[in-house]
């Protein structure tokens, strides 16, 4: 049997070939439905080219052109299903044999209207035709990549096979102006169809790729118009559809933006901020695609976590691609790109409370984007933006900085983030120093001050620690009044600890930097207040903590030695002799603290050990908390040896400090200052105890410093006195308790105390009698 290479053995296919050039009846086209699969595959390129010819020559005959268009889709579907024979091909979205047709077999038909126009026209008609079933429309969505491929191939062949060099033809003159209207009608039909039934996500992605391809050879302004028309008109029918529509738009934009020349399209104009209220809208007009992307990202916040995570990851992926693109690694390139995304940072700050409470994975993605944009943006544009924000904005953003540091604790990116935050803190402090100095905005200074110890705690490398020290030095002198004269904050205590902590690490340069900033903190405290009490308290606490935490505390001595030399050689300090006296006094005390701490655990002689602990308590007078801790340790030591008189004295010392504290604390009124003389009668040496200063109110004190704690201490002293059978002193202590209960109205306890006094008196009488 002889087989012709020109004529098919299938009679129905031969009939189509004979009638295709002059089709007068749709039956001549619909006969393709009856041909065998084998013949369809063998003659697929010819069938497709002829159907495109029919559509192009019969554009005015709706019945014939529509029939040819529908048969084209059906032929493609049958070909795809028949030729996908391997598992690898089954898993692919696009059949490589269909792509092969577009690449090697497609040619533009000799017709008045080429496929890049007529396919859009016929597609639009079919989408709006309610008589057509949804199956054929779904098939078109599935094979839209093939149709769009024909359109792009057709347009490119028209350009490159023409008489003129396409590169010499202006983009807006390359195609008939009516093409823009045809494309707009097509997009309009898609929007119309979406209202009846949501567009498939896969089709939206293919549509985006088609539009992205058009940037290469068509008028880009016209392509922008199509994108804008599609996004603005693609709206959800109901609130329930909002998430799905937002996802469609995000995936669409991601693929449009994932374009080789996306950045040149992104940067048509210089970035400038004029009004923070219209910040986002203004950027949208200047940076079109990014504006749309950020707008849809903002819309995603109202959707579920799944959509939000997709949205922010799409933006993150684009930022990552900018970073990895070799074309934008030159100085200034990334800063211009980052500036286009700056509205996203404002959105993140606006919804910061929502982002903080989101899923950790989602929160991390938001923070990644924010950090990338702020890191790569030019400080000039950040200053423009922040310069137009109200001063209260910085309270929110400094709290956000703290949140970032906590989230990235232990991360490899942490130290890079610290550098970014230091730059941003510098902008805030330099540009808004006068506003920040107003008492109304002290919370912002407090927030910034507490960032420094947090950054020092989290940083490990010498370079980053020195960067923090440099920034801290500027901050301390810029806001010395607020830090040392105003309301007490944990800043001095925390920053002193971390300065000394990094100073005792085994790095000479780091120790030198730590000593310098440590001295600057003391100098700022003295210049503002004329005293160094606040820094003395902080340093005493820091040294005591370091002594108990690390064996490296012995390296504190070289720091203090260098500190004293700085103080001696500094000519800028007012009242130099007073300054020297105060410095010598605190350094001598710190040396003794280190010395006693070093020896206390190694002493075996009980009397020497008790004396050393007592000295440590005396040397800790700058800190009530430390003094109480050492006195507590002392009375426990004596209690273990049943030295009840010493136990009583320690408890009365602590009780005296608690009573003094309660007198300073205006929230309590039951302990008037004249009652302190009662302690002097019980323990005469208490009168040499210095009065507590208001600084004690800012210390983190134990539960002992309360009315119940005071009562507990006095009860403990009474027990010790009873063990010694010192009934007269026990009665004196009980009288103090009775006074407290009487003042606070606790009459039931007064009865109990009075009964105890009677028992003590009777026991004392019997003891004296015998």
ZAMARGU-4260 file (C-alpha; in steps of 0.2 Angstrom, whole numbers, plus 5000, padded with zeros to 4 digits):
<rodrens>
0) 5000/5000/5000 | 5007/5017/4995 | 5005/5032/5007 | 5006/5049/5000 | 5017/5062/5009
5) 5006/5076/5003 | 4988/5069/5004 | 4982/5061/5019 | 4973/5044/5018 | 4960/5051/5029
10) 4946/5057/5016 | 4939/5070/5029 | 4956/5078/5031 | 4958/5079/5013 | 4941/5087/5011
15) 4947/5100/5024 | 4963/5103/5014 | 4953/5106/4998 | 4940/5118/5005 | 4951/5128/5018
20) 4956/5142/5006 | 4939/5146/5001 | 4928/5141/5016 | 4909/5144/5013 | 4902/5132/5026
25) 4906/5129/5044 | 4904/5110/5040 | 4920/5111/5030 | 4929/5116/5046 | 4919/5105/5059
30) 4924/5090/5049 | 4941/5091/5058 | 4932/5083/5073 | 4930/5067/5064 | 4948/5064/5058
35) 4959/5051/5067 | 4971/5056/5081 | 4986/5049/5071 | 4982/5059/5056 | 4979/5075/5066
40) 4996/5073/5074 | 5005/5070/5058 | 4997/5085/5049 | 4996/5096/5065 | 5007/5110/5059
45) 4998/5111/5042 | 4981/5111/5051 | 4985/5125/5063 | 4992/5136/5049 | 4977/5133/5038
50) 4965/5137/5053 | 4974/5153/5056 | 4972/5157/5038 | 4954/5154/5039 | 4952/5165/5054
55) 4962/5179/5046 | 4953/5179/5030 | 4935/5177/5037 | 4936/5190/5051 | 4920/5198/5045
60) 4911/5181/5044 | 4908/5178/5063 | 4901/5161/5061 | 4916/5154/5051 | 4929/5163/5061
65) 4922/5157/5077 | 4921/5139/5071 | 4939/5140/5065 | 4944/5147/5082 | 4935/5134/5092
70) 4942/5120/5081 | 4959/5127/5083 | 4957/5125/5102 | 4950/5107/5101 | 4964/5102/5089
75) 4977/5108/5101 | 4969/5099/5115 | 4968/5082/5106 | 4986/5084/5100 | 4992/5088/5117
80) 4983/5073/5125 | 4989/5061/5111 | 5007/5066/5111 | 5010/5067/5130 | 5016/5049/5132
85) 5030/5050/5145 | 5028/5054/5164 | 5040/5068/5161 | 5029/5076/5148 | 5013/5073/5158
90) 5021/5083/5173 | 5025/5098/5162 | 5013/5112/5161 | 5018/5115/5142 | 5019/5101/5129
95) 5037/5103/5121 | 5029/5097/5105 | 5017/5112/5105 | 5032/5123/5109 | 5041/5115/5094
100) 5027/5120/5083 | 5028/5139/5088 | 5047/5139/5086 | 5049/5129/5070 | 5033/5127/5060
105) 5023/5143/5063 | 5023/5156/5049 | 5012/5171/5047 | 4997/5168/5035 | 4995/5179/5020
110) 4979/5187/5026 | 4973/5205/5029 | 4973/5202/5048 | 4987/5193/5056 | 4985/5181/5071
115) 4991/5194/5084 | 4975/5204/5081 | 4962/5191/5075 | 4965/5179/5089 | 4962/5192/5102
120) 4946/5197/5093 | 4939/5179/5092 | 4944/5175/5110 | 4935/5191/5116 | 4919/5186/5106
125) 4919/5168/5113 | 4922/5174/5131 | 4906/5185/5130 | 4896/5172/5121 | 4884/5165/5134
130) 4879/5151/5122 | 4896/5143/5122 | 4898/5130/5136 | 4911/5132/5150 | 4921/5117/5144
135) 4927/5126/5129 | 4931/5142/5139 | 4941/5131/5151 | 4950/5123/5137 | 4955/5140/5131
140) 4962/5145/5148 | 4972/5129/5148 | 4980/5132/5131 | 4981/5150/5132 | 5000/5149/5132
145) 4999/5142/5114 | 4988/5156/5108 | 4998/5169/5116 | 5014/5161/5109 | 5006/5162/5091
150) 5002/5181/5094 | 5019/5185/5100 | 5027/5175/5086 | 5015/5183/5073 | 5020/5201/5079
155) 5038/5197/5079 | 5038/5190/5061 | 5028/5204/5055 | 5042/5216/5062 | 5057/5206/5056
160) 5051/5201/5039 | 5046/5219/5035 | 5055/5231/5024 | 5062/5242/5038 | 5074/5238/5052
165) 5062/5236/5067 | 5075/5244/5078 | 5074/5260/5068 | 5055/5260/5069 | 5048/5270/5085
170) 5039/5258/5096 | 5022/5267/5095 | 5023/5266/5076 | 5027/5247/5074 | 5009/5242/5075
175) 4992/5248/5070 | 4984/5260/5083 | 4969/5249/5083 | 4978/5235/5091 | 4978/5244/5108
180) 4959/5245/5106 | 4958/5226/5102 | 4969/5222/5117 | 4958/5233/5128 | 4942/5224/5122
185) 4950/5207/5126 | 4955/5212/5143 | 4938/5219/5146 | 4930/5202/5141 | 4942/5193/5153
190) 4936/5205/5167 | 4918/5202/5162 | 4921/5183/5163 | 4929/5185/5180 | 4913/5192/5187
195) 4904/5177/5181 | 4917/5164/5186 | 4934/5168/5193 | 4949/5167/5181 | 4960/5152/5184
200) 4977/5156/5193 | 4987/5147/5179 | 4979/5157/5166 | 4982/5173/5175 | 5001/5168/5176
205) 5001/5165/5157 | 4993/5182/5154 | 5006/5190/5164 | 5020/5182/5154 | 5012/5187/5138
210) 5011/5205/5143 | 5029/5204/5150 | 5035/5198/5132 | 5026/5213/5124 | 5038/5224/5133
215) 5051/5218/5122 | 5044/5224/5105 | 5028/5234/5108 | 5025/5252/5114 | 5028/5250/5133
220) 5016/5264/5137 | 5002/5254/5129 | 5007/5239/5138 | 5007/5248/5155 | 4989/5254/5150
225) 4983/5236/5148 | 4991/5231/5164 | 4983/5245/5173 | 4966/5242/5165 | 4966/5224/5170
230) 4972/5226/5188 | 4960/5241/5191 | 4945/5232/5184 | 4948/5215/5191 | 4938/5216/5207
235) 4930/5203/5218 | 4911/5200/5217 | 4909/5197/5235 | 4920/5199/5251 | 4923/5180/5251
240) 4931/5182/5234 | 4943/5196/5239 | 4957/5184/5245 | 4956/5174/5228 | 4956/5190/5218
245) 4971/5198/5228 | 4981/5182/5225 | 4977/5182/5206 | 4983/5200/5206 | 4999/5197/5216
250) 5004/5182/5205 | 5000/5192/5189 | 5011/5206/5195 | 5025/5195/5201 | 5027/5188/5184
255) 5026/5204/5175 | 5039/5211/5187 | 5050/5196/5185 | 5057/5204/5169 | 5074/5207/5163
260) 5072/5225/5161 | 5060/5228/5175 | 5072/5239/5184 | 5074/5251/5170 | 5055/5252/5169
265) 5055/5255/5187 | 5066/5270/5187 | 5059/5283/5175 | 5060/5297/5187 | 5070/5303/5202
270) 5062/5299/5219 | 5056/5313/5229 | 5044/5314/5244 | 5033/5329/5246 | 5019/5324/5258
275) 5019/5309/5269 | 5000/5309/5268 | 5001/5305/5249 | 5017/5296/5251 | 5011/5279/5243
280) 5000/5287/5230 | 5014/5299/5224 | 5027/5284/5222 | 5014/5274/5213 | 5013/5287/5199
285) 5032/5288/5198 | 5036/5269/5199 | 5021/5261/5191 | 5023/5242/5193 | 5031/5243/5210
290) 5016/5254/5215 | 5004/5241/5210 | 5013/5227/5218 | 5014/5237/5235 | 4996/5242/5233
295) 4991/5223/5232 | 5002/5218/5246 | 4993/5231/5257 | 4977/5223/5251 | 4983/5206/5256
300) 4984/5212/5275 | 4965/5210/5275 | 4966/5193/5268 | 4970/5176/5277 | 4988/5172/5283
305) 4990/5161/5267 | 4988/5175/5255 | 4998/5187/5266 | 5013/5175/5266 | 5012/5173/5247
310) 5011/5192/5245 | 5026/5196/5256 | 5036/5182/5249 | 5034/5188/5231 | 5041/5205/5236
315) 5055/5197/5245 | 5059/5186/5230 | 5060/5202/5219 | 5072/5210/5232 | 5083/5195/5232
320) 5084/5195/5213 | 5089/5213/5213 | 5103/5209/5226 | 5109/5195/5215 | 5109/5204/5198
325) 5126/5209/5193 | 5120/5224/5184 | 5115/5233/5200 | 5130/5230/5211 | 5138/5247/5207
330) 5137/5260/5221 | 5121/5269/5220 | 5112/5257/5209 | 5103/5247/5223 | 5099/5263/5233
335) 5089/5269/5218 | 5080/5252/5217 | 5077/5251/5236 | 5069/5269/5236 | 5056/5263/5224
340) 5050/5251/5238 | 5051/5263/5252 | 5031/5265/5253 | 5032/5246/5259 | 5042/5252/5274
345) 5028/5265/5279 | 5015/5251/5277 | 5024/5240/5288 | 5026/5253/5302 | 5007/5257/5300
350) 5002/5239/5303 | 5017/5235/5315 | 5006/5229/5329 | 4997/5217/5317 | 5014/5211/5310
355) 5021/5208/5327 | 5006/5196/5331 | 5006/5187/5315 | 5013/5169/5312 | 5032/5169/5316
360) 5036/5164/5298 | 5026/5178/5291 | 5033/5191/5303 | 5050/5186/5298 | 5046/5189/5279
365) 5040/5206/5283 | 5055/5211/5293 | 5067/5204/5279 | 5059/5216/5267 | 5059/5231/5279
370) 5078/5228/5283 | 5083/5226/5264 | 5074/5242/5259 | 5081/5252/5274 | 5098/5245/5272
375) 5100/5249/5253 | 5090/5266/5253 | 5100/5282/5252 | 5099/5291/5269 | 5094/5307/5260
380) 5077/5299/5255 | 5075/5292/5272 | 5078/5309/5280 | 5065/5316/5268 | 5052/5304/5273
385) 5055/5305/5292 | 5057/5323/5291 | 5039/5325/5287 | 5033/5313/5300 | 5026/5319/5317
390) 5038/5316/5331 | 5027/5303/5339 | 5031/5292/5324 | 5048/5289/5331 | 5041/5281/5347
395) 5033/5268/5336 | 5048/5265/5325 | 5061/5264/5340 | 5049/5251/5348 | 5050/5242/5331
400) 5069/5242/5332 | 5068/5233/5348 | 5056/5220/5341 | 5068/5217/5326 | 5083/5214/5338
405) 5073/5202/5348 | 5067/5192/5332 | 5084/5191/5325 | 5093/5186/5341 | 5105/5172/5337
410) 5103/5175/5318 | 5118/5176/5306 | 5110/5192/5300 | 5110/5200/5317 | 5126/5210/5316
415) 5122/5217/5299 | 5105/5222/5306 | 5114/5231/5320 | 5123/5242/5308 | 5107/5246/5299
420) 5099/5251/5315 | 5114/5262/5321 | 5113/5272/5304 | 5094/5274/5307 | 5096/5279/5325
425) 5109/5292/5319 | 5097/5300/5307 | 5083/5301/5321 | 5095/5309/5334 | 5104/5321/5322
430) 5088/5327/5313 | 5076/5328/5327 | 5088/5333/5342 | 5078/5348/5348 | 5061/5339/5347
435) 5068/5324/5357 | 5075/5335/5371 | 5057/5341/5375 | 5051/5332/5391 | 5035/5327/5382
440) 5046/5315/5370 | 5057/5307/5383 | 5050/5290/5380 | 5059/5291/5363 | 5075/5294/5371
445) 5072/5280/5383 | 5068/5268/5369 | 5084/5273/5360 | 5095/5272/5375 | 5089/5254/5379
450) 5093/5248/5361 | 5112/5251/5365 | 5114/5238/5379 | 5103/5226/5369 | 5114/5228/5354
455) 5130/5225/5364 | 5122/5210/5372 | 5118/5202/5355 | 5134/5207/5346 | 5150/5196/5346
460) 5163/5203/5334 | 5175/5217/5338 | 5171/5227/5323 | 5152/5228/5327 | 5155/5231/5345
465) 5166/5246/5341 | 5153/5253/5329 | 5141/5252/5343 | 5153/5261/5355 | 5156/5275/5342
470) 5137/5278/5340 | 5134/5277/5359 | 5148/5290/5362 | 5138/5302/5351 | 5122/5298/5359
475) 5128/5300/5377 | 5135/5318/5374 | 5120/5323/5363 | 5107/5318/5377 | 5117/5319/5393
480) 5104/5330/5401 | 5090/5318/5398 | 5100/5302/5403 | 5108/5308/5419 | 5097/5323/5425
485) 5080/5317/5420 | 5069/5302/5425 | 5080/5287/5429 | 5080/5273/5417 | 5089/5256/5417
490) 5100/5263/5403 | 5115/5267/5415 | 5115/5251/5424 | 5113/5240/5408 | 5125/5250/5397
495) 5139/5250/5411 | 5137/5231/5413 | 5139/5228/5394 | 5153/5240/5392 | 5163/5232/5406
500) 5158/5215/5400 | 5165/5218/5382 | 5180/5227/5390 | 5186/5212/5399 | 5186/5201/5384
505) 5204/5196/5378 | 5205/5209/5365 | 5217/5224/5368 | 5208/5236/5356 | 5191/5231/5362
510) 5196/5235/5380 | 5203/5252/5375 | 5187/5256/5366 | 5177/5250/5381 | 5187/5261/5393
515) 5185/5276/5383 | 5166/5275/5382 | 5165/5270/5400 | 5175/5286/5405 | 5164/5297/5393
520) 5148/5291/5402 | 5156/5296/5419 | 5161/5313/5412 | 5144/5316/5405 | 5136/5312/5421
525) 5148/5324/5431 | 5146/5338/5418 | 5127/5338/5419 | 5124/5334/5438 | 5140/5340/5446
530) 5141/5322/5454 | 5143/5304/5448 | 5131/5295/5460 | 5121/5288/5446 | 5136/5280/5437
535) 5143/5275/5454 | 5128/5265/5457 | 5128/5257/5440 | 5146/5253/5440 | 5145/5245/5458
540) 5130/5234/5452 | 5140/5230/5435 | 5156/5225/5444 | 5147/5214/5457 | 5137/5205/5443
545) 5153/5202/5433 | 5162/5196/5448 | 5149/5183/5451 | 5147/5178/5433 | 5164/5176/5425
550) 5182/5173/5430 | 5188/5187/5418 | 5183/5200/5431 | 5202/5201/5435 | 5203/5211/5418
555) 5193/5225/5426 | 5208/5232/5435 | 5218/5237/5419 | 5202/5246/5413 | 5200/5255/5430
560) 5219/5260/5429 | 5217/5267/5412 | 5201/5276/5417 | 5210/5285/5431 | 5223/5290/5419
565) 5210/5298/5408 | 5203/5307/5422 | 5220/5314/5427 | 5224/5320/5409 | 5207/5328/5405
570) 5208/5347/5406 | 5190/5350/5401 | 5182/5345/5417 | 5175/5358/5428 | 5181/5358/5447
575) 5195/5347/5443 | 5200/5343/5461 | 5182/5338/5466 | 5182/5327/5450 | 5198/5319/5455
580) 5192/5315/5473 | 5176/5307/5467 | 5185/5296/5454 | 5198/5291/5467 | 5184/5287/5479
585) 5174/5276/5467 | 5189/5267/5460 | 5196/5263/5477 | 5179/5256/5482 | 5178/5245/5466
590) 5196/5238/5469 | 5191/5233/5486 | 5175/5225/5479 | 5185/5215/5467 | 5198/5210/5481
595) 5185/5205/5493 | 5174/5195/5481 | 5190/5186/5475 | 5194/5181/5493 | 5177/5178/5501
600) 5175/5160/5494 | 5192/5155/5498 | 5192/5160/5517 | 5190/5146/5529 | 5192/5155/5545
605) 5174/5160/5551 | 5178/5176/5559 | 5189/5182/5544 | 5175/5177/5532 | 5162/5186/5542
610) 5173/5201/5542 | 5175/5200/5523 | 5157/5199/5520 | 5154/5214/5531 | 5166/5224/5522
615) 5158/5219/5505 | 5142/5225/5512 | 5150/5242/5517 | 5158/5244/5500 | 5142/5241/5492
620) 5133/5256/5500 | 5131/5264/5482 | 5118/5250/5479 | 5105/5246/5492 | 5101/5230/5483
625) 5119/5224/5484 | 5121/5230/5502 | 5105/5220/5507 | 5111/5205/5497 | 5128/5205/5507
630) 5119/5208/5524 | 5107/5194/5520 | 5122/5182/5516 | 5130/5188/5532 | 5115/5184/5543
635) 5113/5167/5535 | 5131/5164/5538 | 5129/5168/5557 | 5113/5159/5558 | 5122/5143/5552
640) 5134/5146/5567 | 5120/5151/5579 | 5127/5168/5582 | 5110/5175/5586 | 5116/5192/5591
645) 5124/5195/5574 | 5109/5188/5565 | 5098/5201/5575 | 5110/5215/5571 | 5110/5211/5552
650) 5091/5210/5551 | 5089/5226/5560 | 5101/5235/5548 | 5091/5228/5533 | 5074/5233/5542
655) 5081/5251/5545 | 5085/5252/5526 | 5067/5245/5522 | 5059/5258/5533 | 5070/5272/5525
660) 5064/5266/5508 | 5046/5266/5513 | 5048/5283/5520 | 5055/5289/5503 | 5041/5280/5493
665) 5027/5292/5493 | 5014/5278/5490 | 5016/5272/5508 | 5013/5284/5523 | 5013/5273/5538
670) 5032/5275/5542 | 5036/5293/5547 | 5054/5298/5548 | 5055/5301/5567 | 5052/5282/5570
675) 5069/5278/5563 | 5076/5283/5580 | 5068/5267/5587 | 5081/5257/5577 | 5095/5268/5584
680) 5090/5262/5602 | 5090/5244/5597 | 5107/5245/5587 | 5116/5261/5590 | 5128/5259/5575
685) 5113/5261/5563 | 5114/5280/5566 | 5130/5280/5556 | 5121/5272/5541 | 5119/5285/5527
690) 5102/5290/5522 | 5095/5283/5506 | 5094/5294/5491 | 5080/5295/5479 | 5090/5285/5467
695) 5085/5269/5477 | 5068/5271/5470 | 5075/5267/5453 | 5084/5251/5459 | 5077/5234/5456
700) 5074/5229/5474 | 5069/5212/5482 | 5052/5208/5489 | 5059/5213/5506 | 5057/5231/5502
705) 5038/5231/5507 | 5027/5233/5522 | 5026/5214/5524 | 5045/5212/5521 | 5048/5224/5535
710) 5037/5215/5547 | 5046/5198/5542 | 5063/5206/5546 | 5057/5212/5563 | 5049/5195/5567
715) 5066/5187/5563 | 5075/5199/5574 | 5063/5195/5588 | 5066/5176/5586 | 5085/5179/5587
720) 5083/5189/5603 | 5072/5176/5611 | 5085/5163/5607 | 5097/5175/5617 | 5084/5177/5630
725) 5086/5196/5627 | 5067/5200/5632 | 5069/5218/5634 | 5075/5221/5616 | 5062/5209/5610
730) 5049/5220/5618 | 5056/5235/5610 | 5055/5227/5593 | 5037/5221/5597 | 5033/5239/5600
735) 5038/5244/5583 | 5027/5230/5576 | 5013/5236/5586 | 5015/5254/5580 | 5015/5248/5562
740) 4999/5237/5564 | 4991/5252/5573 | 4995/5264/5559 | 4989/5252/5546 | 4973/5247/5555
745) 4977/5229/5557 | 4970/5228/5575 | 4969/5209/5575 | 4988/5208/5574 | 4989/5222/5587
750) 4981/5210/5600 | 4993/5196/5595 | 5008/5208/5597 | 5001/5214/5614 | 5000/5196/5620
755) 5018/5192/5614 | 5024/5208/5624 | 5015/5201/5639 | 5024/5184/5637 | 5041/5192/5634
760) 5038/5203/5650 | 5034/5188/5660 | 5048/5178/5654 | 5060/5192/5657 | 5053/5194/5675
765) 5055/5176/5678 | 5073/5176/5671 | 5078/5191/5682 | 5070/5183/5697 | 5080/5167/5696
</rodrens>
